[in-house]
Amino acid sequence: MGSIMDLSGRRKNHDQAELEKALFLLGLIIYAGGQSMIAFGRGFIDSLSPIDFAHWALMVGAIFLIPYSISANRGILSRLSSYALLIGVAGIVGMCVIDFVIWSYPPGPERRAFLEHISAEPSVWLPFIYIGPWLFGIGLVLVSLRFYATARFGVLIVVIGSIVSATTTSWFTVLAYVLIAVGYVVCFRRPEKPS
């Protein structure tokens, strides 16, 4: 009887882990979709109605990374990578909120005044526009290192995608997040290194 319960528990844990990995991949795809809308430029984002779909996609995509990041944080290195990614997700959410407010202003002097004000406030601009997105990319790389022993090629793709994301803009950023998603597909097909 105990072994049947153990099998059932392991199966439930396995199903939960697979769901979290699927949400993680879906989150990366949604995030890349948001980046693709941003690549069309500010005019396109301003034309979105009734909401700023681009930044909603970034925010929802980032939030979908949370369940896997939390559940897979076994061991000190896994915890550090999870915390880096979670802080990065918080930074992305904050950045999106700032962009929602910018989007809500009609183009013109009021928007420019708001941008000048908010960009001069380091307690807002620094963590949410610079540090958060930077930690998001670092967190994605660190989380992928859980698979270094079993899926080095996948980890390499994630690292390359993160470097492209950190050093480029526009459509290259979209490509970067597609690469990161592909890297994680490769990683998730292999078992993690035990903590």
Backbone as CSV, one residue per row, in Angstrom:
resi,resn,N_x,N_y,N_z,CA_x,CA_y,CA_z,C_x,C_y,C_z
1,MET,0.823,-1.198,0.000,0.000,0.000,0.000,0.865,1.259,0.000
2,GLY,1.927,1.232,0.817,2.823,2.382,0.897,3.492,2.663,-0.429
3,SER,3.886,1.608,-1.162,4.564,1.833,-2.438,3.610,2.424,-3.478
4,ILE,2.336,2.058,-3.419,1.357,2.635,-4.346,1.192,4.122,-4.051
5,MET,1.148,4.485,-2.761,1.021,5.900,-2.388,2.274,6.660,-2.805
6,ASP,3.458,6.008,-2.648,4.697,6.655,-3.069,4.692,6.912,-4.567
7,LEU,4.243,5.907,-5.350,4.166,6.070,-6.800,3.190,7.180,-7.177
8,SER,2.055,7.207,-6.499,1.068,8.243,-6.767,1.630,9.629,-6.438
9,GLY,2.330,9.746,-5.324,2.939,11.011,-4.924,4.013,11.442,-5.900
10,ARG,4.846,10.480,-6.324,5.890,10.812,-7.298,5.290,11.245,-8.624
11,ARG,4.210,10.553,-9.032,3.542,10.907,-10.291,2.973,12.324,-10.209
12,LYS,2.342,12.654,-9.060,1.774,13.987,-8.874,2.883,15.044,-8.895
13,ASN,4.010,14.756,-8.221,5.144,15.683,-8.232,5.703,15.853,-9.642
14,HIS,5.795,14.751,-10.390,6.291,14.802,-11.760,5.359,15.643,-12.629
15,ASP,4.044,15.420,-12.488,3.079,16.194,-13.270,3.161,17.675,-12.927
16,GLN,3.318,17.983,-11.639,3.436,19.371,-11.212,4.697,20.009,-11.808
17,ALA,5.814,19.274,-11.774,7.068,19.797,-12.331,6.932,20.038,-13.830
18,GLU,6.267,19.134,-14.528,6.076,19.303,-15.974,5.193,20.507,-16.276
19,LEU,4.150,20.712,-15.463,3.295,21.883,-15.635,4.093,23.172,-15.419
20,GLU,4.933,23.188,-14.389,5.747,24.379,-14.107,6.741,24.656,-15.233
21,LYS,7.317,23.612,-15.804,8.225,23.795,-16.943,7.461,24.318,-18.160
22,ALA,6.248,23.791,-18.383,5.436,24.261,-19.511,5.069,25.735,-19.327
23,LEU,4.703,26.130,-18.100,4.400,27.538,-17.828,5.631,28.415,-18.054
24,PHE,6.797,27.914,-17.659,8.049,28.643,-17.837,8.289,28.901,-19.323
25,LEU,8.151,27.859,-20.140,8.352,28.009,-21.586,7.296,28.925,-22.194
26,LEU,6.047,28.766,-21.759,4.982,29.641,-22.245,5.281,31.096,-21.863
27,GLY,5.769,31.289,-20.651,6.139,32.631,-20.209,7.207,33.243,-21.091
28,LEU,8.226,32.455,-21.445,9.281,32.971,-22.332,8.733,33.324,-23.713
29,ILE,7.794,32.523,-24.202,7.201,32.792,-25.522,6.345,34.067,-25.461
30,ILE,5.546,34.204,-24.405,4.728,35.414,-24.243,5.634,36.639,-24.109
31,TYR,6.718,36.480,-23.341,7.664,37.581,-23.160,8.269,37.983,-24.515
32,ALA,8.659,36.995,-25.316,9.193,37.288,-26.655,8.138,37.985,-27.518
33,GLY,6.867,37.605,-27.353,5.787,38.282,-28.078,5.683,39.748,-27.680
34,GLY,5.807,40.022,-26.379,5.809,41.412,-25.917,6.979,42.184,-26.485
35,GLN,8.150,41.539,-26.514,9.335,42.191,-27.086,9.129,42.470,-28.576
36,SER,8.420,41.569,-29.271,8.193,41.804,-30.701,7.297,43.020,-30.916
37,MET,6.301,43.217,-30.037,5.465,44.418,-30.163,6.290,45.675,-29.894
38,ILE,7.189,45.605,-28.925,8.048,46.758,-28.612,8.981,47.059,-29.782
39,ALA,9.414,46.018,-30.486,10.325,46.214,-31.621,9.683,47.028,-32.745
40,PHE,8.355,47.060,-32.792,7.672,47.877,-33.801,7.786,49.362,-33.507
41,GLY,8.200,49.722,-32.297,8.452,51.124,-31.974,7.388,51.763,-31.096
42,ARG,7.746,52.933,-30.587,6.879,53.664,-29.648,5.529,54.005,-30.274
43,GLY,5.531,54.379,-31.551,4.270,54.712,-32.218,3.306,53.541,-32.208
44,PHE,3.823,52.341,-32.443,2.969,51.145,-32.411,2.419,50.924,-31.013
45,ILE,3.278,51.044,-30.003,2.834,50.833,-28.620,1.762,51.859,-28.252
46,ASP,1.970,53.113,-28.651,0.985,54.160,-28.363,-0.354,53.886,-29.046
47,SER,-0.332,53.178,-30.173,-1.568,52.904,-30.900,-2.349,51.724,-30.331
48,LEU,-1.749,50.973,-29.419,-2.434,49.808,-28.855,-3.650,50.265,-28.055
49,SER,-4.732,49.538,-28.198,-5.966,49.911,-27.517,-6.779,48.652,-27.264
50,PRO,-7.435,48.493,-26.184,-7.685,49.445,-25.114,-6.608,49.443,-24.027
51,ILE,-5.620,48.549,-24.155,-4.539,48.508,-23.161,-3.200,48.385,-23.872
52,ASP,-2.142,48.557,-23.117,-0.778,48.404,-23.629,-0.442,46.900,-23.633
53,PHE,-0.851,46.228,-24.720,-0.664,44.781,-24.808,0.803,44.372,-24.727
54,ALA,1.696,45.203,-25.233,3.123,44.861,-25.249,3.648,44.667,-23.833
55,HIS,3.389,45.631,-22.967,3.922,45.526,-21.604,3.131,44.544,-20.750
56,TRP,1.845,44.350,-21.072,1.106,43.283,-20.390,1.718,41.921,-20.742
57,ALA,2.107,41.740,-21.989,2.730,40.471,-22.387,4.056,40.281,-21.667
58,LEU,4.863,41.344,-21.547,6.124,41.233,-20.804,5.855,40.841,-19.359
59,MET,4.892,41.505,-18.737,4.624,41.254,-17.329,4.076,39.843,-17.104
60,VAL,3.091,39.444,-17.889,2.516,38.099,-17.736,3.570,37.034,-18.044
61,GLY,4.343,37.249,-19.105,5.394,36.286,-19.439,6.379,36.116,-18.304
62,ALA,6.804,37.216,-17.705,7.753,37.139,-16.586,7.130,36.435,-15.384
63,ILE,5.870,36.727,-15.104,5.200,36.111,-13.950,5.073,34.607,-14.137
64,PHE,4.886,34.137,-15.361,4.779,32.698,-15.611,6.077,31.944,-15.283
65,LEU,7.185,32.658,-15.129,8.450,32.000,-14.777,8.537,31.676,-13.282
66,ILE,7.684,32.288,-12.490,7.795,32.168,-11.033,7.595,30.741,-10.515
67,PRO,6.537,29.996,-10.906,6.328,28.680,-10.285,7.527,27.732,-10.416
68,TYR,8.107,27.633,-11.617,9.260,26.741,-11.770,10.441,27.242,-10.959
69,SER,10.653,28.535,-10.977,11.779,29.110,-10.240,11.676,28.809,-8.747
70,ILE,10.481,28.894,-8.201,10.295,28.631,-6.767,10.430,27.143,-6.463
71,SER,9.794,26.297,-7.263,9.768,24.862,-6.941,11.119,24.189,-7.138
72,ALA,11.940,24.744,-7.991,13.219,24.101,-8.297,14.363,24.688,-7.487
73,ASN,14.058,25.348,-6.363,15.160,25.978,-5.649,15.663,25.111,-4.499
74,ARG,16.255,24.011,-4.855,16.880,23.107,-3.895,18.382,23.365,-3.910
75,GLY,18.976,23.412,-2.739,20.416,23.641,-2.672,20.735,25.126,-2.727
76,ILE,21.886,25.491,-2.223,22.263,26.899,-2.097,22.397,27.590,-3.455
77,LEU,23.024,26.941,-4.431,23.182,27.574,-5.745,21.847,27.723,-6.467
78,SER,20.986,26.713,-6.318,19.652,26.810,-6.922,18.859,27.936,-6.290
79,ARG,18.987,28.091,-4.979,18.273,29.180,-4.308,18.761,30.538,-4.806
80,LEU,20.077,30.698,-4.923,20.620,31.972,-5.394,20.136,32.287,-6.809
81,SER,20.112,31.276,-7.673,19.635,31.512,-9.042,18.151,31.851,-9.038
82,SER,17.378,31.175,-8.197,15.948,31.478,-8.100,15.725,32.895,-7.594
83,TYR,16.468,33.284,-6.560,16.301,34.636,-6.008,16.671,35.695,-7.043
84,ALA,17.733,35.463,-7.799,18.124,36.429,-8.842,17.002,36.561,-9.868
85,LEU,16.439,35.433,-10.297,15.364,35.491,-11.290,14.114,36.139,-10.700
86,LEU,13.774,35.814,-9.463,12.581,36.393,-8.841,12.719,37.907,-8.662
87,ILE,13.900,38.364,-8.268,14.127,39.813,-8.161,14.055,40.441,-9.550
88,GLY,14.585,39.737,-10.554,14.482,40.227,-11.932,13.032,40.308,-12.397
89,VAL,12.219,39.312,-12.042,10.797,39.348,-12.393,10.134,40.557,-11.731
90,ALA,10.454,40.796,-10.459,9.903,41.976,-9.774,10.314,43.255,-10.497
91,GLY,11.561,43.311,-10.968,12.026,44.469,-11.724,11.271,44.639,-13.023
92,ILE,10.993,43.528,-13.713,10.233,43.587,-14.969,8.816,44.082,-14.693
93,VAL,8.203,43.584,-13.630,6.851,44.036,-13.276,6.861,45.541,-13.001
94,GLY,7.844,46.005,-12.226,7.951,47.436,-11.949,8.164,48.252,-13.212
95,MET,9.031,47.768,-14.095,9.277,48.454,-15.366,7.988,48.545,-16.175
96,CYS,7.223,47.461,-16.192,5.968,47.461,-16.945,4.976,48.459,-16.359
97,VAL,4.911,48.536,-15.044,4.003,49.506,-14.416,4.390,50.929,-14.828
98,ILE,5.687,51.229,-14.805,6.146,52.550,-15.256,5.730,52.774,-16.716
99,ASP,5.908,51.749,-17.549,5.538,51.886,-18.961,4.026,52.004,-19.149
100,PHE,3.227,51.375,-18.273,1.777,51.550,-18.348,1.412,53.016,-18.107
101,VAL,2.067,53.623,-17.134,1.794,55.034,-16.841,2.227,55.903,-18.018
102,ILE,3.404,55.633,-18.578,3.868,56.396,-19.752,2.862,56.254,-20.888
103,TRP,2.405,55.023,-21.137,1.448,54.762,-22.216,0.149,55.541,-21.994
104,SER,-0.245,55.719,-20.711,-1.513,56.379,-20.423,-1.492,57.873,-20.737
105,TYR,-0.301,58.468,-20.786,-0.193,59.887,-21.165,-0.238,59.990,-22.683
106,PRO,-0.983,60.951,-23.206,-0.925,61.155,-24.662,0.451,61.713,-25.034
107,PRO,0.957,61.358,-26.226,2.243,61.926,-26.639,2.177,63.452,-26.583
108,GLY,3.231,64.056,-26.047,3.263,65.505,-25.958,4.002,65.979,-24.717
109,PRO,3.801,67.227,-24.344,4.584,67.815,-23.256,4.346,67.161,-21.893
110,GLU,3.120,66.716,-21.622,2.864,66.061,-20.327,3.658,64.767,-20.204
111,ARG,3.679,63.990,-21.280,4.448,62.748,-21.253,5.932,63.047,-21.082
112,ARG,6.448,64.012,-21.826,7.864,64.368,-21.706,8.196,64.816,-20.285
113,ALA,7.311,65.607,-19.684,7.537,66.068,-18.304,7.555,64.886,-17.338
114,PHE,6.627,63.951,-17.530,6.609,62.765,-16.666,7.895,61.957,-16.841
115,LEU,8.317,61.746,-18.092,9.542,60.992,-18.358,10.765,61.663,-17.736
116,GLU,10.842,62.975,-17.865,11.959,63.697,-17.247,11.945,63.530,-15.733
117,HIS,10.743,63.622,-15.150,10.628,63.487,-13.700,11.007,62.076,-13.238
118,ILE,10.429,61.064,-13.854,10.633,59.676,-13.395,12.063,59.206,-13.663
119,SER,12.647,59.638,-14.781,14.016,59.208,-15.091,15.047,59.888,-14.203
120,ALA,14.667,61.002,-13.572,15.577,61.696,-12.656,15.458,61.170,-11.229
121,GLU,14.566,60.215,-11.012,14.354,59.659,-9.676,15.051,58.296,-9.573
122,PRO,16.293,58.272,-9.035,17.047,57.012,-9.028,16.392,55.891,-8.226
123,SER,15.603,56.226,-7.218,14.973,55.169,-6.419,13.900,54.419,-7.196
124,VAL,13.450,54.985,-8.308,12.475,54.316,-9.174,13.154,53.824,-10.449
125,TRP,13.892,54.715,-11.103,14.468,54.411,-12.416,15.533,53.322,-12.328
126,LEU,16.416,53.433,-11.375,17.537,52.492,-11.277,17.081,51.049,-11.040
127,PRO,16.243,50.768,-10.009,15.885,49.356,-9.789,14.982,48.770,-10.869
128,PHE,14.084,49.587,-11.439,13.097,49.016,-12.343,13.461,49.119,-13.823
129,ILE,14.288,50.056,-14.190,14.651,50.190,-15.603,16.018,49.573,-15.889
130,TYR,16.919,49.608,-14.933,18.270,49.072,-15.157,18.515,47.749,-14.432
131,ILE,18.428,47.752,-13.123,18.838,46.578,-12.345,17.889,45.399,-12.530
132,GLY,16.578,45.639,-12.472,15.606,44.545,-12.598,15.750,43.759,-13.886
133,PRO,15.701,44.430,-15.037,15.859,43.688,-16.293,17.229,43.003,-16.413
134,TRP,18.268,43.633,-15.880,19.601,43.021,-15.898,19.592,41.741,-15.059
135,LEU,19.008,41.808,-13.856,18.923,40.610,-13.012,18.023,39.543,-13.625
136,PHE,17.024,39.961,-14.370,16.152,39.017,-15.064,16.975,38.146,-16.018
137,GLY,17.810,38.786,-16.818,18.675,38.046,-17.748,19.690,37.180,-17.025
138,ILE,20.317,37.726,-15.970,21.278,36.948,-15.182,20.580,35.755,-14.536
139,GLY,19.379,35.999,-14.003,18.619,34.909,-13.374,18.292,33.798,-14.348
140,LEU,17.930,34.159,-15.591,17.650,33.136,-16.602,18.882,32.280,-16.866
141,VAL,20.045,32.898,-16.925,21.286,32.136,-17.132,21.564,31.248,-15.920
142,LEU,21.481,31.815,-14.719,21.804,31.048,-13.512,20.866,29.859,-13.328
143,VAL,19.575,30.048,-13.606,18.630,28.935,-13.478,18.977,27.837,-14.484
144,SER,19.406,28.215,-15.675,19.755,27.200,-16.685,20.966,26.369,-16.263
145,LEU,21.820,26.920,-15.403,23.013,26.186,-14.974,22.676,24.917,-14.191
146,ARG,21.433,24.797,-13.733,20.991,23.551,-13.079,21.125,22.361,-14.028
147,PHE,21.150,22.653,-15.321,21.209,21.602,-16.338,22.596,21.464,-16.963
148,TYR,23.586,22.117,-16.390,24.919,22.122,-16.995,25.475,20.704,-17.170
149,ALA,25.259,19.848,-16.199,25.812,18.487,-16.271,25.115,17.626,-17.323
150,THR,23.862,17.943,-17.640,23.101,17.057,-18.526,22.726,17.686,-19.871
151,ALA,22.755,19.019,-19.962,22.313,19.681,-21.195,23.157,20.924,-21.472
152,ARG,24.455,20.724,-21.637,25.356,21.867,-21.844,24.988,22.695,-23.072
153,PHE,24.538,22.037,-24.127,24.166,22.765,-25.340,22.990,23.700,-25.057
154,GLY,22.003,23.231,-24.312,20.866,24.071,-23.941,21.301,25.262,-23.114
155,VAL,22.192,25.013,-22.150,22.711,26.101,-21.314,23.453,27.113,-22.184
156,LEU,24.254,26.626,-23.135,24.984,27.521,-24.038,24.027,28.404,-24.839
157,ILE,22.934,27.828,-25.324,21.948,28.611,-26.078,21.333,29.689,-25.186
158,VAL,21.009,29.340,-23.930,20.461,30.333,-22.991,21.467,31.454,-22.752
159,VAL,22.729,31.092,-22.564,23.775,32.104,-22.330,23.906,33.021,-23.547
160,ILE,23.941,32.449,-24.741,24.049,33.265,-25.959,22.838,34.186,-26.081
161,GLY,21.643,33.646,-25.860,20.437,34.472,-25.919,20.475,35.608,-24.910
162,SER,20.950,35.333,-23.711,21.024,36.374,-22.677,22.038,37.456,-23.045
163,ILE,23.151,37.049,-23.628,24.148,38.036,-24.058,23.574,38.906,-25.175
164,VAL,22.890,38.285,-26.137,22.268,39.051,-27.217,21.241,40.023,-26.646
165,SER,20.435,39.558,-25.688,19.421,40.413,-25.066,20.049,41.608,-24.358
166,ALA,21.161,41.382,-23.674,21.801,42.439,-22.892,22.545,43.452,-23.761
167,THR,22.872,43.074,-24.989,23.732,43.945,-25.803,23.054,44.509,-27.046
168,THR,21.787,44.194,-27.269,21.115,44.657,-28.479,19.732,45.202,-28.147
169,THR,19.061,45.678,-29.167,17.686,46.154,-29.015,16.873,45.704,-30.211
170,SER,15.615,46.067,-30.193,14.691,45.862,-31.285,14.505,44.369,-31.588
171,TRP,14.569,44.010,-32.850,14.273,42.625,-33.243,15.319,41.635,-32.746
172,PHE,16.530,42.102,-32.465,17.536,41.198,-31.908,17.137,40.744,-30.505
173,THR,16.442,41.596,-29.768,15.963,41.207,-28.443,14.912,40.112,-28.564
174,VAL,14.055,40.214,-29.569,13.066,39.158,-29.812,13.795,37.849,-30.100
175,LEU,14.769,37.902,-31.001,15.576,36.718,-31.309,16.230,36.165,-30.048
176,ALA,16.720,37.046,-29.192,17.377,36.619,-27.958,16.435,35.787,-27.095
177,TYR,15.201,36.243,-26.921,14.264,35.501,-26.068,13.763,34.228,-26.735
178,VAL,13.716,34.202,-28.051,13.420,32.943,-28.748,14.558,31.952,-28.496
179,LEU,15.803,32.428,-28.582,16.954,31.557,-28.291,16.902,31.040,-26.857
180,ILE,16.583,31.914,-25.918,16.501,31.497,-24.519,15.427,30.414,-24.355
181,ALA,14.275,30.597,-24.999,13.211,29.588,-24.921,13.671,28.264,-25.519
182,VAL,14.349,28.318,-26.673,14.862,27.086,-27.301,15.884,26.421,-26.380
183,GLY,16.754,27.217,-25.772,17.731,26.667,-24.833,17.056,25.939,-23.688
184,TYR,15.979,26.513,-23.167,15.263,25.848,-22.078,14.520,24.607,-22.543
185,VAL,14.039,24.599,-23.784,13.420,23.375,-24.312,14.459,22.249,-24.287
186,VAL,15.672,22.551,-24.727,16.755,21.551,-24.719,17.054,21.130,-23.277
187,CYS,17.149,22.101,-22.377,17.445,21.783,-20.974,16.355,20.909,-20.355
188,PHE,15.099,21.268,-20.577,13.999,20.551,-19.937,13.818,19.126,-20.453
189,ARG,14.449,18.825,-21.574,14.387,17.450,-22.085,15.371,16.531,-21.352
190,ARG,16.208,17.123,-20.534,17.205,16.374,-19.771,16.932,16.545,-18.281
191,PRO,17.336,15.581,-17.466,17.130,15.751,-16.027,18.087,16.803,-15.451
192,GLU,17.612,17.473,-14.385,18.484,18.419,-13.685,19.550,17.671,-12.919
193,LYS,20.662,18.342,-12.694,21.681,17.787,-11.820,21.116,17.797,-10.405
194,PRO,21.191,16.659,-9.707,20.659,16.629,-8.335,21.396,17.631,-7.455
195,SER,20.640,18.324,-6.571,21.256,19.300,-5.666,21.900,18.624,-4.488
